[in-house]
């Protein structure tokens, strides 16, 4: 009798356990139906992940393209600043410009300010008195200068002009000669001819023949370019340095007559040069 009570208590627990065991679902993992459902579920997840990756790649491509566009814009803006500075330097009045020829005929050295890139030689573009005949492009003696090229005229002009600003005049001449030969119809070719004329006067020894040819070619080939007044004034001073005072006076007078009402700085410089030397 002493074991009756514990057995009586264990019977309900055993019955409940058997009932729960009977209700537990039995999953057959080897069932074709179950395998198909599992496969479809995995395929759905993989498809969603692929779609998400595609969207992320498209977003990244958009960011890269936008950055490339911004970089291109920055490069062009930098070049435009160079060109604008070039134009402004050509129109600045420099007061007592260097290399002003005194009444005795003595001249001072012609240099370029390495900081501003401005020529300090009293030579700021002369003018040709009448529409000059078309002049052949000045020839470059020997083979074309071997200068590294970025592959486009904008970058190559920027590199050449940077040499002017740094005071590396001989290297700048080489770079601009290569530029005008590589890009005879380039956007900045007139500016390159202008700077060749400036640089030929700035170097030692001066190459007045080269300066004359560069300025004459600019005036003949690009008569409507904004560098023309400056090139005219410069050419007038080069004629003076060459001893051709009559031609110098005619050219500088033409600058005053043609551009007197425009406010171009070449006009005031021509007046000042004539006042001091004639």
Buried (B, 14 or more C-beta within 10 A) or exposed (E): EEEEEEEEEEEEEEEEEEEEEEEEEEEEEEEEEEEEEEEEEEEEEEEEEEEEEEEEEEEEEEEEEEEEEEEEEEBEEEBEEBBEBBBEBBBBEBEEBBBBBEEEEEBBEBBBBEEBBBBBBBBBBBBBBEEEEEEEBBEBEEEEBEBEBEEEBBBBBBBBBBBBBBBBBEBBBBBBBBBBBBBEEBEBBBBBBBBBBBBBBBBEEBBBEBBBBBBBBBBBBBEEBBBBBBBBBBBBBBBBBBEBBEBBBBBBBBBBEBBEEEEBBBBBBBBBBBEEBE
